Amino acid sequence: MPTIDIEGHQFEVDGDGFLRDPWVWNDEVARLLATTDGTGALTDDHWAVVKFIRDHWEEHDLAPMVRKICQHTGLRLKQIYELFPMGPAKGACRIAGLPKPDGCV
């Protein structure tokens, strides 16, 4: 099983860098993951997206559609792509500690 090491912390991940065990996730893990993909320091807007995605996944066992993220956070799709250079599925969901979403390439 592949692992990544970020600032001395090791995480088991799949081949795309998504956590194997989403329950090891916390705010510190999100911060660490964000340093690996060009997202950088997490702002309040980042956290609004990440927390909504995480809460939705915990309640429904699937990532929310991008439209729901925009509606909930008040951010436009363009802003979400500016916040998460890898996009809402591969970037934001990975930082939120979710398993790789279906349809994510």
Secondary structure, DSSP 8 states (H G I E B T S, - for coil): --EEEETTEEEEB-TTS-BS-GGG--HHHHHHHHTTTT--S--HHHHHHHHHHHHHHHHHSS---HHHHHHHH---HHHHHHH-TTHIIIIIHHHTT----TT--
